[in-house]
Amino acid sequence: MSDPTYGGDLSAGTLNDMVMATAYQNFFVDTPKQAWFRAVGAVNPFDGGVLMQEPFVMGRPVGGAAAPGTNFNITQVQQLAAMAFNMRLYSELLMLETFSLDVQNRGEPAKVDLMDLYIENCITATNTDIEVDSYHHGQAATAGFITDDGSLRVNGDAEAMNDGLNNSWDGNVFQNYGSQIRNGAVSSTINSIPFWYGNTDGTGGAVTVEALIQHMIRVRQFHPPDLGIISPTGWGYILGCLQRQQRFVDWGVKADATIPDWQGINFMGTMIYDDIQSPGTQWGVAFPTGITTTSNKTTTFSSASTCTGGTTNPYSVPPSVTVTVGEVLFLYNAHGWKYRPPVSEEFFFGIRRNQVWNNNTNDATIMNTGINIYTPQPRENNHGYGMIG
């Protein structure tokens, strides 16, 4: 009878070969969005306080051309307002079996240090959760405007790149940002009107060079975007569109010194990268099960009656129709964004390890990361959707 553990003489008497002491990462992926924001210095540590307050100019003094000798009735006009954001918390959970870690996985036989592997995987999981959520929003559900509760997530792109009238890619309309109401006392100063690549009846459309240019202009009128992020499917649509046209010499797949390990499309001075975590019709197809609890897969939704698109304004979302989201292109002035982790080491990929009181070897372990992500200048960023070819 063969040995039940090793099965025979060969396996019992011969060690397995492990060429490199490496566990290959086949679950999570690196992404250009995170790499770019890190490279441009968007990380701005949070020193403490209840809220993160960001003042912004929302008005101007009364004045203009006037005749000599004119008498004025001068009044004070508010010119400054502020947005406020609070800290969010991400936690990754581990149950560590200390006997196998401290007794067995050590010394020369331990080709892969399991503790190091678990910690590295927790860090990667946190980064993945934060990026996936960063395309969404961090607000509570609101009847008629916001369908899902995102109050535990970071304040992401969908709410930043909105104007309180048109739907963002996730189907929601965000009437406020940073606790500041849009289109009220601050007028349109914190608005970003979502761009529409589809048809005026709500169906998706093929991307065109003209639409890409108009999308860029919507942002460039305030500040030229340096970063574009889109799904691999959408990136292929853009690349195919540009290759067919070949109008400008800067169109092409190339690396940028900001993140030299990634290649993207340089269009009008903006580097556009394909990001597997970015929302799209094929999101999640290439992922293993359980990579994240938030979905970035796009479908359809019914647009708000307040949407400002139509036959006379084809590049904004058409009102009161079924909208096909398709692929989503995000344009960022990345230097204007703030990633706000706390200065506390305990809540910056910090480890809490507690012995399970009724178990002789198990430790309940949690990695905690506090963070929020936002921009004080939403108009310098934009997103467009409705792209299906």
C-alpha positions as CSV (number, residue, x, y, z in Angstrom):
1,M,0.0,0.0,0.0
2,S,1.4,3.4,-1.0
3,D,1.9,6.2,1.6
4,P,-1.3,8.2,1.8
5,T,0.7,11.5,2.1
6,Y,3.4,11.2,-0.5
7,G,2.0,8.4,-2.7
8,G,5.3,6.5,-3.3
9,D,9.1,6.3,-3.0
10,L,9.8,9.1,-5.5
11,S,7.6,11.8,-4.0
12,A,8.5,10.7,-0.4
13,G,12.3,10.8,-1.1
14,T,12.6,13.7,-3.5
15,L,12.0,17.4,-2.8
16,N,9.9,19.5,-5.1
17,D,11.8,22.1,-7.1
18,M,11.0,25.8,-6.5
19,V,13.1,27.7,-9.0
20,M,12.6,31.1,-7.4
21,A,11.3,32.0,-3.9
22,T,8.5,33.9,-5.5
23,A,4.7,33.7,-5.3
24,Y,3.4,35.1,-8.6
25,Q,0.6,37.6,-8.4
26,N,-2.3,36.2,-10.4
27,F,-5.1,37.8,-8.5
28,F,-4.6,41.6,-8.2
29,V,-3.2,44.0,-10.9
30,D,-1.2,47.2,-10.9
31,T,-2.9,50.1,-12.6
32,P,-1.8,53.3,-14.3
33,K,-4.3,55.5,-12.5
34,Q,-2.7,54.8,-9.1
35,A,0.8,55.0,-10.5
36,W,0.1,58.4,-12.1
37,F,-1.5,60.0,-9.0
38,R,1.4,58.8,-6.9
39,A,4.0,60.1,-9.3
40,V,2.5,63.6,-9.5
41,G,2.4,63.9,-5.7
42,A,-1.4,63.8,-5.2
43,V,-0.9,62.2,-1.7
44,N,-1.5,64.9,0.9
45,P,-1.5,63.5,4.4
46,F,-4.3,64.4,6.8
47,D,-2.9,65.9,10.0
48,G,-6.2,65.6,12.0
49,G,-9.5,67.3,12.6
50,V,-13.1,66.4,12.1
51,L,-13.3,67.4,8.4
52,M,-11.0,68.2,5.5
53,Q,-12.0,71.8,4.6
54,E,-11.2,73.2,1.2
55,P,-12.0,76.9,0.5
56,F,-12.7,78.0,-3.0
57,V,-13.5,81.3,-4.8
58,M,-17.2,81.4,-5.7
59,G,-17.8,85.0,-6.5
60,R,-16.3,88.4,-7.4
61,P,-16.6,92.0,-6.2
62,V,-19.2,94.1,-7.8
63,G,-17.7,96.4,-10.4
64,G,-17.1,97.2,-14.1
65,A,-16.8,100.1,-16.4
66,A,-18.1,103.3,-14.9
67,A,-18.3,107.0,-15.7
68,P,-16.2,109.5,-13.7
69,G,-18.1,111.0,-10.7
70,T,-20.6,108.1,-10.4
71,N,-22.0,107.5,-7.0
72,F,-22.1,103.8,-5.9
73,N,-24.2,101.9,-3.3
74,I,-21.4,99.6,-2.2
75,T,-22.3,96.3,-0.4
76,Q,-20.2,93.3,0.7
77,V,-20.5,90.3,-1.6
78,Q,-19.5,86.9,-0.5
79,Q,-16.5,85.7,-2.6
80,L,-15.3,82.6,-0.7
81,A,-17.0,79.3,0.2
82,A,-15.7,75.9,1.3
83,M,-16.1,72.2,0.7
84,A,-15.7,69.7,3.5
85,F,-14.9,66.0,3.4
86,N,-14.5,63.4,6.1
87,M,-12.1,60.5,6.5
88,R,-13.2,57.0,5.2
89,L,-11.8,53.7,6.5
90,Y,-10.8,50.5,4.6
91,S,-10.1,47.3,6.4
92,E,-8.7,44.0,5.2
93,L,-9.2,40.9,7.4
94,L,-7.0,38.0,8.1
95,M,-7.1,35.0,10.4
96,L,-3.5,34.0,11.1
97,E,-2.8,30.5,12.3
98,T,0.4,31.1,14.3
99,F,1.6,27.5,14.6
100,S,2.0,27.1,10.9
101,L,3.5,30.6,10.5
102,D,5.9,30.5,13.5
103,V,6.8,26.9,13.6
104,Q,6.6,25.5,10.1
105,N,6.9,28.4,7.7
106,R,10.4,29.4,8.7
107,G,14.1,28.7,8.0
108,E,15.4,27.3,4.7
109,P,12.3,25.3,3.8
110,A,10.2,28.5,3.9
111,K,10.8,29.6,0.3
112,V,7.8,32.0,0.5
113,D,7.4,33.9,3.7
114,L,3.7,33.6,4.3
115,M,3.4,36.5,6.7
116,D,5.1,38.8,4.2
117,L,2.8,37.4,1.5
118,Y,-0.3,38.1,3.6
119,I,0.7,41.6,4.4
120,E,1.6,42.5,0.8
121,N,-1.7,41.0,-0.3
122,C,-3.6,43.1,2.2
123,I,-1.9,46.3,0.9
124,T,-2.7,45.3,-2.7
125,A,-6.3,44.5,-1.7
126,T,-6.7,47.9,-0.1
127,N,-5.3,49.7,-3.2
128,T,-7.7,47.7,-5.4
129,D,-10.7,48.5,-3.2
130,I,-9.9,52.2,-3.1
131,E,-9.3,52.5,-6.9
132,V,-12.5,50.6,-7.8
133,D,-14.5,52.8,-5.3
134,S,-12.8,55.9,-6.6
135,Y,-14.8,55.8,-9.8
136,H,-18.0,55.9,-7.8
137,H,-19.2,58.3,-5.1
138,G,-19.2,58.6,-1.3
139,Q,-22.7,59.9,-0.6
140,A,-25.8,58.4,1.0
141,A,-28.7,57.3,-1.2
142,T,-31.1,60.1,-2.0
143,A,-34.6,59.5,-3.5
144,G,-34.8,60.5,-7.1
145,F,-31.1,61.3,-7.4
146,I,-28.7,58.7,-5.9
147,T,-29.8,55.0,-6.0
148,D,-27.0,53.4,-4.0
149,D,-25.5,54.1,-0.6
150,G,-21.8,55.0,-1.0
151,S,-21.4,56.7,2.4
152,L,-18.6,54.4,3.5
153,R,-16.6,54.8,0.3
154,V,-14.2,57.6,-0.8
155,N,-15.8,60.6,-2.5
156,G,-15.0,59.5,-6.0
157,D,-15.1,60.6,-9.6
158,A,-18.9,60.2,-10.3
159,E,-19.8,62.8,-7.8
160,A,-16.9,65.1,-8.4
161,M,-17.5,65.2,-12.2
162,N,-21.1,66.1,-12.1
163,D,-23.2,69.3,-12.2
164,G,-26.4,68.5,-10.3
165,L,-28.5,68.2,-13.4
166,N,-27.0,65.5,-15.6
167,N,-26.5,61.8,-14.7
168,S,-23.0,60.6,-14.1
169,W,-21.9,57.2,-15.6
170,D,-23.4,55.3,-12.6
171,G,-26.8,56.8,-13.3
172,N,-26.8,59.2,-10.3
173,V,-27.2,62.9,-10.1
174,F,-25.2,64.7,-7.4
175,Q,-26.7,67.9,-6.2
176,N,-23.9,68.6,-3.8
177,Y,-20.2,68.0,-3.5
178,G,-18.2,68.3,-0.4
179,S,-21.4,69.2,1.5
180,Q,-21.7,72.3,-0.7
181,I,-24.9,72.6,-2.8
182,R,-24.4,73.0,-6.5
183,N,-26.2,75.6,-8.5
184,G,-27.3,77.6,-5.4
185,A,-25.3,80.3,-3.7
186,V,-22.0,79.0,-5.3
187,S,-23.7,78.9,-8.8
188,S,-21.9,76.5,-11.2
189,T,-18.4,77.0,-9.7
190,I,-18.1,73.4,-8.5
191,N,-19.8,71.8,-11.6
192,S,-18.4,69.5,-14.2
193,I,-20.9,68.6,-16.9
194,P,-20.7,64.9,-17.9
195,F,-19.8,64.5,-21.6
196,W,-22.0,62.3,-23.9
197,Y,-20.4,60.2,-26.7
198,G,-23.7,58.5,-27.7
199,N,-26.7,59.4,-29.8
200,T,-29.4,61.9,-28.9
201,D,-31.9,59.0,-28.4
202,G,-29.8,57.6,-25.6
203,T,-28.2,54.8,-27.6
204,G,-24.4,54.4,-27.6
205,G,-22.3,55.6,-30.4
206,A,-18.9,55.0,-32.0
207,V,-16.1,57.3,-30.8
208,T,-15.0,60.0,-33.3
209,V,-12.1,62.4,-33.4
210,E,-14.4,65.3,-33.3
211,A,-16.1,64.0,-30.1
212,L,-12.7,63.4,-28.4
213,I,-11.6,67.0,-29.3
214,Q,-14.8,68.4,-27.8
215,H,-14.4,66.4,-24.7
216,M,-10.9,67.7,-24.2
217,I,-12.0,71.2,-24.8
218,R,-14.7,70.9,-22.1
219,V,-11.8,70.4,-19.6
220,R,-9.1,72.5,-21.3
221,Q,-11.2,75.7,-21.1
222,F,-10.4,75.6,-17.4
223,H,-7.1,73.6,-17.3
224,P,-5.5,71.1,-19.7
225,P,-6.0,67.5,-18.4
226,D,-2.8,65.5,-18.0
227,L,-4.3,62.1,-17.5
228,G,-7.1,60.1,-19.2
229,I,-8.3,56.7,-17.9
230,I,-10.6,54.3,-19.7
231,S,-11.3,50.6,-19.9
232,P,-9.2,48.4,-22.1
233,T,-12.2,48.0,-24.5
234,G,-12.7,51.8,-24.7
235,W,-8.9,52.3,-25.1
236,G,-9.0,50.1,-28.1
237,Y,-11.9,52.1,-29.6
238,I,-10.0,55.3,-29.2
239,L,-6.8,53.8,-30.6
240,G,-8.7,52.4,-33.6
241,C,-10.3,55.8,-34.2
242,L,-7.0,57.7,-34.1
243,Q,-5.2,55.2,-36.3
244,R,-7.8,55.6,-39.0
245,Q,-7.5,59.3,-39.0
246,Q,-3.8,60.0,-38.2
247,R,-4.2,63.8,-38.2
248,F,-1.7,64.8,-35.5
249,V,1.8,63.4,-35.1
250,D,1.4,63.1,-31.3
251,W,-1.2,60.3,-31.6
252,G,0.4,57.0,-30.9
253,V,1.2,54.5,-28.2
254,K,4.2,55.7,-26.1
255,A,5.5,55.9,-22.6
256,D,5.5,59.1,-20.6
257,A,8.3,60.0,-18.2
258,T,5.7,60.4,-15.4
259,I,5.1,56.6,-15.3
260,P,7.6,55.1,-17.7
261,D,6.5,51.5,-17.1
262,W,3.1,52.2,-18.7
263,Q,2.3,53.0,-22.3
264,G,-0.6,55.1,-23.4
265,I,-2.0,57.3,-26.2
266,N,-0.9,60.9,-26.2
267,F,-3.8,63.0,-27.5
268,M,-3.7,66.8,-27.3
269,G,-1.1,66.6,-24.5
270,T,-3.2,64.2,-22.4
271,M,-1.9,60.6,-21.8
272,I,-4.8,58.2,-22.1
273,Y,-4.2,54.8,-20.4
274,D,-6.2,51.6,-20.4
275,D,-7.0,50.6,-16.8
276,I,-8.5,47.2,-16.1
277,Q,-10.3,48.6,-13.1
278,S,-12.0,51.5,-15.0
279,P,-15.8,51.1,-15.6
280,G,-16.9,49.4,-18.8
281,T,-19.0,46.8,-20.4
282,Q,-16.4,44.0,-19.9
283,W,-15.4,45.0,-16.4
284,G,-14.8,41.9,-14.2
285,V,-14.6,39.4,-17.1
286,A,-10.9,39.0,-16.7
287,F,-10.9,39.0,-12.9
288,P,-11.0,36.1,-10.5
289,T,-14.1,35.8,-8.3
290,G,-14.1,38.0,-5.2
291,I,-11.5,40.6,-6.3
292,T,-13.7,43.4,-4.9
293,T,-17.2,44.0,-3.6
294,T,-18.0,47.0,-5.7
295,S,-18.8,46.5,-9.4
296,N,-17.7,48.9,-12.2
297,K,-19.6,47.0,-14.9
298,T,-21.7,49.4,-17.0
299,T,-25.2,48.8,-18.3
300,T,-28.2,51.2,-18.9
301,F,-30.2,53.6,-16.9
302,S,-33.1,56.1,-17.3
303,S,-31.7,59.6,-17.6
304,A,-33.0,62.5,-15.5
305,S,-35.5,65.0,-17.0
306,T,-33.0,67.7,-16.0
307,C,-30.3,66.5,-18.4
308,T,-29.2,69.2,-20.7
309,G,-28.4,67.2,-23.9
310,G,-30.5,66.8,-27.0
311,T,-30.4,67.7,-30.7
312,T,-29.1,71.2,-30.0
313,N,-26.6,70.0,-27.5
314,P,-25.4,66.6,-28.7
315,Y,-22.4,66.3,-26.3
316,S,-24.4,66.3,-23.1
317,V,-26.7,63.5,-21.8
318,P,-30.1,63.5,-23.4
319,P,-33.1,63.8,-21.0
320,S,-35.7,61.2,-20.1
321,V,-34.4,58.3,-22.2
322,T,-32.8,54.9,-21.6
323,V,-29.1,55.6,-21.7
324,T,-26.5,53.1,-22.8
325,V,-23.3,53.8,-20.7
326,G,-20.8,51.7,-22.7
327,E,-17.2,52.7,-22.0
328,V,-16.3,55.7,-19.8
329,L,-13.4,58.1,-20.4
330,F,-12.2,60.0,-17.3
331,L,-10.1,63.2,-17.8
332,Y,-8.1,64.4,-14.8
333,N,-6.0,67.4,-13.9
334,A,-4.2,65.0,-11.6
335,H,-2.2,67.7,-9.8
336,G,-5.4,69.1,-8.5
337,W,-6.5,65.9,-6.7
338,K,-5.9,65.1,-3.1
339,Y,-5.4,61.6,-1.7
340,R,-5.6,62.1,2.1
341,P,-4.3,59.3,4.2
342,P,-3.9,60.0,7.9
343,V,-0.5,60.7,9.5
344,S,-1.3,58.0,12.1
345,E,0.8,54.9,11.3
346,E,-2.0,52.7,12.9
347,F,-4.4,53.8,10.1
348,F,-2.0,53.9,7.2
349,F,-1.8,50.2,6.3
350,G,-1.6,49.6,10.0
351,I,-1.9,46.2,11.5
352,R,-4.1,45.3,14.5
353,R,-3.4,41.7,15.7
354,N,-5.6,40.2,18.4
355,Q,-5.4,36.7,19.9
356,V,-8.7,34.8,19.6
357,W,-9.6,34.3,23.2
358,N,-10.9,30.7,22.9
359,N,-8.4,29.4,20.3
360,N,-4.9,28.2,21.1
361,T,-3.2,29.4,17.8
362,N,-5.4,31.8,15.9
363,D,-4.9,35.6,15.7
364,A,-7.6,37.8,14.3
365,T,-5.7,40.4,12.2
366,I,-6.9,43.6,10.5
367,M,-5.1,46.0,8.2
368,N,-6.7,49.5,8.5
369,T,-6.2,52.4,6.1
370,G,-7.9,55.7,6.4
371,I,-8.3,57.8,3.3
372,N,-10.4,60.1,1.2
373,I,-10.0,61.2,-2.4
374,Y,-11.4,64.5,-3.8
375,T,-10.6,67.5,-5.9
376,P,-11.3,71.2,-4.8
377,Q,-11.7,72.1,-8.5
378,P,-14.2,69.7,-10.2
379,R,-14.4,71.7,-13.4
380,E,-10.8,70.9,-14.2
381,N,-11.9,67.2,-14.6
382,N,-14.5,65.5,-16.6
383,H,-15.9,62.1,-17.7
384,G,-17.7,61.1,-20.8
385,Y,-19.7,57.9,-21.6
386,G,-22.0,56.4,-24.2
387,M,-19.0,55.0,-26.2
388,I,-19.7,51.6,-27.7
389,G,-17.4,51.4,-30.7
